[in-house]
Amino acid sequence: MSMNELLKIVRYSNLFDLNHLMDAIDSINDETKTSVNNNDDSTNQSGNNKDLFLIRGKNYRGRLRLDENIATKTHHAQVTDGEMKHALLDGDATNYDLDRGFTRHPIDDMRSICVKLDGPSIINHIKLLLWDKDTRAYSYYVEVSVDDLTWTRIIDYRTYLCRSWQKLYFAPVVATSLRVVGTHNTVNKVFHLVSMEVYYIQKPFALIGDIYAPVENVATLEGSAVVSEGVSRVRNALINGDYLSYDWDSGYTCHQLGSGGIVIQLCQPHVVSSMRLLLWDCDNRSYSYYIETSYDNMTWSKVVDRQTAACRSWEILTFSPRIVVFIRICGTHNTANEVFHCVHFECPCRPDVLKSYMNEQTSMLTSDDREENSVAYEQFYKLFEPLIDTAALNNPPSTTDNGSLIQ
């Protein structure tokens, strides 16, 4: 309810105590001030999160529809801002190219893509498909509103490079309108959005700030990850899920020692603390390597250092939780030749494998220097470990994994 409605309609209805009316006006005034602070680009991320919870402190009534996409024409949702509005909610997430099948807006301070739902709705999950017919990446943020006046930022990915499908999770919030604001495109000055889906999902999930902490492996083709550097006979062989079909000639990704590395790009930022990889093991050779991660493809942090170890076959790796978009695997030694070969990669490690591994460890690694993008270990596992337990129960150890729970 707007300030004008409170003063011109509710005030003279004599239905409410004037003290309650003053409380409502005070709440709207505080909310407006918070919204201004929240949209100030100079505020840091922790400050934005603090404002976010303050805005959410105001109670709104909304309709709850479980596990159902409500951003559809069937539910009377409509695109109210953006160019080529008809494409976003048409339900077609496959037929698009350079000229059609997307909604867009020029990247500047005034433009956005806005969707209006059929009424106030409780939501906690959004799926976006960013245009992905080449290697470009985007940065953006998402805001919601009940009255189209006060906007609450629920996702802030302005500092991250994102591609293809975006699965966004956040605390439940009531929204009538949603707007997606593109802030960067690595190719040009236009933000392209192919599809949007909006849900309230019942499946539990963990968040660190507004960053999703996945339980399942997100370095997959289904998860819109790509292998951006590395040599293989089949593109993205490293993350296609096949770790059984490999030999001397195929089924692996490699790079020359001392030159480059193997780089995996996730579709969006995730908070992770584990990885698993399968080194080529058709003979008795061993490898040495290290792994770095980045959230912007410029600032890299070393999370795994196995340069002095003789490693072979399956490797389960744990480290302090951090925000990750890019992973770079750099081989430093091979006892057989001058090439580093990797067959399979997971991030995070498969839940049943990780749970078994964690149970055999007396402690996880917590002594890493705290990088700018790392997250407190205790904060991460307070939310994350119960989900690992649940996922491990739902996904018992596979009999086709060659006994690879602990290698």
DRENDRENTI-133723 format. One line per 3 residues: number of its first residue (from 1); their letters; for each residue x, y, z of C-alpha. Coordinates in Angstrom, 1 decimal. Layout:
BEGIN
NUM> a> X/Y/Z; ...
This chain:
BEGIN
1> msm> 0.0/0.0/0.0; 1.4/3.4/-1.0; 1.9/6.4/1.2
4> nel> -0.8/8.2/-0.8; -3.3/5.4/-0.1; -2.5/5.5/3.6
7> lki> -3.0/9.3/3.8; -6.0/9.7/1.5; -8.0/6.5/1.9
10> vry> -7.1/4.6/5.0; -6.7/7.7/7.2; -10.4/8.7/6.6
13> snl> -11.8/5.2/6.8; -11.7/5.2/10.6; -11.0/1.5/10.5
16> fdl> -7.5/1.7/12.1; -6.0/3.2/15.1; -4.0/6.3/14.2
19> nhl> -0.9/4.9/16.0; -1.0/1.9/13.7; -1.3/4.2/10.7
22> mda> 1.7/6.2/11.9; 3.7/2.9/12.3; 2.8/2.0/8.7
25> ids> 3.9/5.4/7.4; 7.2/5.1/9.4; 7.8/1.7/7.9
28> ind> 7.4/3.0/4.4; 9.7/5.9/5.1; 12.4/3.6/6.4
31> etk> 12.0/1.2/3.5; 12.4/4.0/1.0; 15.6/5.2/2.6
34> tsv> 16.9/1.6/2.6; 16.0/1.2/-1.0; 18.1/4.3/-1.9
37> nnn> 21.1/2.9/0.0; 20.6/-0.5/-1.6; 20.8/0.9/-5.1
40> dds> 23.9/3.0/-4.4; 26.7/1.3/-6.4; 29.3/2.5/-4.0
43> tnq> 28.0/0.3/-1.2; 29.8/-3.0/-0.7; 28.2/-6.4/-0.9
46> sgn> 27.8/-7.0/2.8; 26.1/-3.6/3.1; 23.7/-4.6/0.4
49> nkd> 22.8/-7.8/2.1; 22.2/-6.0/5.4; 19.8/-3.6/3.6
52> lfl> 18.1/-6.6/1.9; 17.1/-8.2/5.1; 15.9/-4.8/6.5
55> irg> 13.6/-4.4/3.5; 12.4/-8.0/3.8; 11.5/-7.2/7.4
58> kny> 8.3/-5.6/6.1; 5.5/-8.1/5.8; 3.6/-8.5/2.5
61> rgr> 0.9/-10.9/1.7; 1.5/-13.0/-1.4; 0.1/-16.1/-3.2
64> lrl> 2.1/-19.3/-2.9; 2.2/-21.8/-5.8; 4.6/-24.7/-5.1
67> den> 7.1/-25.8/-7.7; 5.3/-24.0/-10.5; 6.6/-21.5/-13.0
70> iat> 4.4/-18.5/-12.6; 6.3/-16.3/-15.2; 4.1/-17.6/-18.1
73> kth> 1.4/-16.1/-20.3; -0.9/-18.8/-18.9; -0.5/-17.2/-15.5
76> haq> -1.0/-13.7/-17.1; 2.6/-12.6/-16.6; 3.8/-10.0/-19.0
79> vtd> 7.0/-8.2/-20.1; 6.6/-4.5/-19.3; 10.0/-3.2/-20.2
82> gem> 12.7/-4.3/-22.6; 13.0/-4.6/-26.4; 11.4/-7.5/-28.3
85> kha> 9.2/-8.2/-25.3; 7.3/-11.1/-27.0; 10.2/-13.6/-26.8
88> lld> 11.0/-13.8/-23.1; 7.9/-15.6/-21.8; 7.0/-17.6/-24.9
91> gda> 8.2/-20.9/-23.4; 10.8/-21.5/-26.2; 14.3/-21.8/-24.9
94> tny> 15.8/-23.6/-27.9; 15.0/-21.6/-31.0; 17.1/-18.5/-30.9
97> dld> 20.0/-17.0/-32.8; 21.7/-13.7/-33.5; 18.5/-12.0/-34.6
100> rgf> 15.5/-13.5/-32.8; 14.3/-15.5/-29.8; 15.5/-13.1/-27.0
103> trh> 14.5/-9.9/-25.2; 17.2/-7.3/-24.8; 18.1/-3.9/-23.4
106> pid> 21.0/-1.5/-24.0; 23.5/-1.6/-21.2; 23.3/1.8/-19.5
109> dmr> 22.1/3.3/-16.3; 18.4/3.6/-17.3; 17.4/0.3/-19.0
112> sic> 16.2/-3.0/-17.8; 14.0/-6.0/-18.6; 10.9/-6.0/-16.4
115> vkl> 8.3/-8.8/-15.9; 5.0/-8.2/-14.1; 3.4/-11.2/-12.5
118> dgp> -0.4/-11.7/-12.1; -0.3/-10.4/-8.5; 1.8/-10.5/-5.3
121> sii> 3.5/-13.9/-5.2; 5.9/-15.6/-2.9; 9.1/-16.7/-4.7
124> nhi> 12.5/-18.1/-3.9; 13.9/-19.3/-7.2; 14.5/-17.8/-10.7
127> kll> 15.9/-19.4/-13.8; 17.3/-17.2/-16.5; 18.7/-18.2/-19.9
130> lwd> 21.4/-15.7/-21.1; 22.1/-15.7/-24.8; 24.8/-18.4/-25.3
133> kdt> 25.5/-19.0/-29.0; 29.1/-18.0/-28.6; 31.6/-17.6/-25.7
136> ray> 30.3/-14.3/-24.4; 29.5/-13.7/-20.7; 27.3/-11.2/-18.9
139> syy> 27.1/-9.5/-15.6; 23.7/-8.4/-14.1; 21.5/-8.0/-11.0
142> vev> 17.9/-8.8/-10.2; 15.5/-6.8/-8.2; 11.9/-7.3/-7.1
145> svd> 9.0/-5.0/-6.1; 5.5/-5.2/-4.8; 4.4/-1.7/-5.8
148> dlt> 6.8/-0.8/-8.7; 8.2/2.0/-6.5; 10.4/0.3/-4.0
151> wtr> 12.8/-2.3/-5.4; 14.7/-4.9/-3.5; 17.9/-6.3/-4.9
154> iid> 17.9/-10.1/-4.4; 20.7/-11.1/-6.7; 23.9/-9.0/-7.4
157> yrt> 26.2/-10.6/-10.0; 27.7/-7.3/-11.2; 31.3/-8.5/-10.4
160> ylc> 30.9/-12.0/-11.9; 31.0/-13.3/-15.5; 27.9/-15.5/-16.1
163> rsw> 26.8/-17.5/-19.1; 23.8/-19.6/-20.4; 21.4/-20.9/-17.8
166> qkl> 21.3/-19.1/-14.4; 19.7/-20.9/-11.5; 19.2/-18.2/-8.8
169> yfa> 18.2/-19.0/-5.2; 17.3/-16.6/-2.5; 15.2/-16.3/0.7
172> pvv> 11.5/-16.2/0.1; 10.2/-12.8/-0.9; 6.9/-11.4/-2.1
175> ats> 7.0/-9.9/-5.6; 4.7/-8.4/-8.1; 7.3/-7.3/-10.5
178> lrv> 10.9/-8.5/-11.3; 13.5/-6.6/-13.2; 16.8/-7.9/-14.6
181> vgt> 19.5/-5.2/-15.2; 22.4/-6.2/-17.4; 25.6/-4.3/-16.5
184> hnt> 28.2/-6.0/-18.7; 28.6/-8.0/-21.9; 32.0/-9.2/-22.9
187> vnk> 31.2/-8.7/-26.6; 29.0/-5.6/-26.9; 26.8/-3.1/-25.0
190> vfh> 23.5/-5.1/-25.1; 22.1/-7.5/-22.5; 20.2/-10.4/-24.1
193> lvs> 17.8/-12.6/-22.1; 16.2/-15.7/-23.8; 14.0/-17.1/-21.1
196> mev> 12.8/-16.4/-17.5; 11.1/-18.8/-15.1; 10.0/-17.9/-11.6
199> yyi> 9.2/-20.4/-8.8; 8.7/-21.1/-5.2; 10.6/-24.4/-4.8
202> qkp> 10.3/-26.7/-1.8; 13.7/-28.4/-2.3; 16.1/-27.1/0.4
205> fal> 19.2/-25.2/-0.6; 22.1/-23.4/1.0; 23.1/-19.7/0.5
208> igd> 26.2/-17.8/1.5; 25.0/-14.2/1.1; 23.3/-14.3/-2.2
211> iya> 25.6/-17.0/-3.7; 24.3/-20.5/-4.0; 26.3/-23.3/-2.4
214> pve> 25.5/-26.4/-4.5; 25.5/-30.0/-3.2; 25.5/-31.6/-6.7
217> nva> 28.3/-31.3/-9.3; 27.7/-28.1/-11.3; 30.7/-28.6/-13.6
220> tle> 28.5/-30.5/-16.2; 27.1/-29.9/-19.6; 23.6/-29.9/-18.1
223> gsa> 24.8/-27.2/-15.7; 25.9/-25.1/-18.6; 29.6/-25.3/-17.7
226> vvs> 32.2/-25.3/-20.5; 35.9/-26.2/-20.9; 37.3/-23.0/-22.3
229> egv> 41.0/-24.1/-22.4; 42.5/-27.5/-23.0; 42.9/-30.0/-25.8
232> srv> 40.6/-33.0/-26.4; 39.3/-34.9/-29.3; 35.7/-34.3/-28.1
235> rna> 34.7/-30.8/-26.9; 33.9/-30.7/-23.2; 35.0/-34.3/-22.7
238> lin> 36.2/-33.4/-19.3; 32.7/-32.6/-18.0; 30.5/-34.9/-20.1
241> gdy> 30.0/-37.3/-17.2; 31.8/-40.3/-18.9; 34.7/-41.4/-16.8
244> lsy> 34.7/-45.0/-18.0; 35.4/-44.7/-21.8; 39.0/-43.6/-22.2
247> dwd> 42.1/-45.1/-23.6; 45.5/-44.0/-25.1; 43.9/-41.8/-27.8
250> sgy> 40.6/-40.4/-26.5; 38.4/-39.7/-23.5; 40.7/-37.1/-21.8
253> tch> 41.6/-33.4/-21.9; 45.2/-32.4/-21.8; 47.7/-29.5/-22.0
256> qlg> 51.5/-29.2/-22.6; 53.5/-29.0/-19.3; 54.8/-25.5/-18.8
259> sgg> 52.3/-23.9/-21.2; 48.7/-22.9/-20.2; 46.4/-25.2/-18.4
262> ivi> 42.9/-26.7/-18.5; 40.2/-24.1/-17.7; 36.6/-24.9/-16.7
265> qlc> 34.0/-22.0/-16.6; 30.9/-22.5/-14.5; 27.7/-20.9/-15.6
268> qph> 27.5/-18.5/-12.6; 29.2/-18.0/-9.2; 28.9/-20.8/-6.7
271> vvs> 30.4/-21.3/-3.2; 32.3/-24.5/-3.3; 34.9/-26.3/-1.1
274> smr> 35.6/-29.6/-2.9; 36.5/-31.0/-6.3; 37.2/-34.4/-7.7
277> lll> 39.2/-35.3/-10.8; 40.3/-38.5/-12.5; 43.9/-38.4/-13.9
280> wdc> 44.6/-40.6/-16.9; 45.6/-44.0/-15.4; 45.9/-46.6/-18.2
283> dnr> 49.5/-47.3/-17.1; 51.5/-46.7/-13.9; 52.5/-43.0/-14.5
286> sys> 51.9/-40.3/-11.9; 51.3/-36.6/-12.2; 51.9/-33.4/-10.2
289> yyi> 49.7/-30.3/-10.5; 48.0/-27.4/-8.9; 44.5/-25.8/-9.2
292> ets> 43.5/-22.1/-9.1; 40.1/-20.6/-9.0; 38.7/-17.2/-9.9
295> ydn> 35.4/-15.3/-9.9; 36.3/-12.8/-12.6; 38.9/-14.6/-14.8
298> mtw> 41.5/-12.0/-13.7; 42.2/-12.6/-10.0; 43.3/-16.2/-9.3
301> skv> 43.8/-18.0/-6.0; 45.6/-21.3/-5.6; 43.3/-23.7/-3.7
304> vdr> 45.1/-27.0/-4.3; 48.9/-27.5/-4.5; 50.0/-31.1/-5.5
307> qta> 53.3/-30.1/-7.2; 55.4/-32.1/-4.8; 53.1/-35.2/-4.7
310> acr> 53.0/-38.2/-7.1; 49.3/-38.3/-8.0; 47.4/-40.9/-10.0
313> swe> 43.9/-41.9/-10.8; 41.1/-40.4/-8.6; 41.8/-37.3/-6.6
316> ilt> 39.4/-35.9/-4.0; 40.3/-32.3/-3.1; 39.0/-30.1/-0.3
319> fsp> 39.8/-26.5/0.6; 38.3/-23.5/2.4; 34.9/-22.5/0.9
322> riv> 35.1/-19.8/-1.7; 33.2/-18.2/-4.6; 34.2/-19.8/-7.9
325> vfi> 33.3/-19.2/-11.5; 36.6/-20.3/-13.2; 38.8/-23.3/-12.4
328> ric> 42.3/-23.7/-13.8; 44.1/-27.0/-13.6; 47.9/-26.7/-14.3
331> gth> 50.0/-29.9/-14.6; 53.6/-29.5/-13.6; 55.0/-33.1/-14.0
334> nta> 54.3/-36.4/-15.7; 56.6/-39.3/-15.1; 56.0/-40.6/-18.7
337> nev> 56.0/-37.5/-20.9; 55.5/-33.7/-21.1; 51.7/-33.7/-21.2
340> fhc> 49.1/-33.5/-18.4; 46.0/-35.6/-19.0; 42.7/-35.4/-17.1
343> vhf> 39.7/-37.7/-17.8; 37.0/-36.3/-15.6; 36.3/-33.3/-13.3
346> ecp> 33.6/-32.5/-10.7; 32.9/-29.4/-8.7; 31.8/-29.9/-6.0
349> crp> 32.7/-33.5/-5.5; 29.8/-36.0/-5.8; 27.9/-35.9/-2.4
352> dvl> 28.2/-39.6/-1.5; 31.9/-39.6/-2.3; 32.5/-36.4/-0.4
355> ksy> 30.6/-37.6/2.6; 32.6/-40.8/2.8; 35.8/-38.8/2.4
358> mne> 34.8/-36.3/5.1; 34.0/-39.1/7.5; 37.6/-40.4/7.2
361> qts> 39.2/-37.1/7.7; 40.0/-35.8/11.2; 39.7/-32.2/9.9
364> mlt> 39.2/-30.3/6.7; 41.6/-27.7/5.5; 41.0/-24.4/7.3
367> sdd> 44.5/-22.9/7.4; 44.3/-21.2/3.9; 45.0/-17.5/3.9
370> ree> 41.7/-15.7/3.6; 41.5/-14.4/0.0; 39.1/-11.6/-0.9
373> nsv> 36.5/-14.1/-2.3; 36.7/-16.8/0.3; 33.9/-17.6/2.7
376> aye> 34.2/-18.5/6.4; 34.5/-22.3/6.7; 32.2/-22.5/9.7
379> qfy> 29.5/-20.4/8.0; 29.6/-22.6/5.0; 29.4/-26.0/6.7
382> klf> 26.7/-24.9/9.1; 24.4/-24.6/6.1; 26.0/-27.1/3.8
385> epl> 26.8/-30.3/5.6; 23.1/-31.2/6.4; 22.5/-31.0/2.7
388> idt> 25.4/-33.3/2.0; 23.9/-35.8/4.4; 20.6/-35.7/2.6
391> aal> 22.1/-35.9/-0.8; 24.3/-38.8/0.2; 21.2/-40.7/1.4
394> nnp> 19.4/-40.0/-1.9; 22.5/-41.0/-4.0; 24.0/-44.2/-2.6
397> pst> 27.6/-45.1/-3.8; 27.6/-46.2/-7.4; 28.8/-49.8/-8.3
400> tdn> 30.3/-48.5/-11.6; 32.7/-46.2/-9.9; 35.5/-48.8/-9.7
403> gsl> 35.6/-48.5/-5.9; 36.7/-44.9/-6.2; 35.1/-43.6/-3.0
406> iq> 38.5/-43.2/-1.5; 41.5/-43.3/-3.8
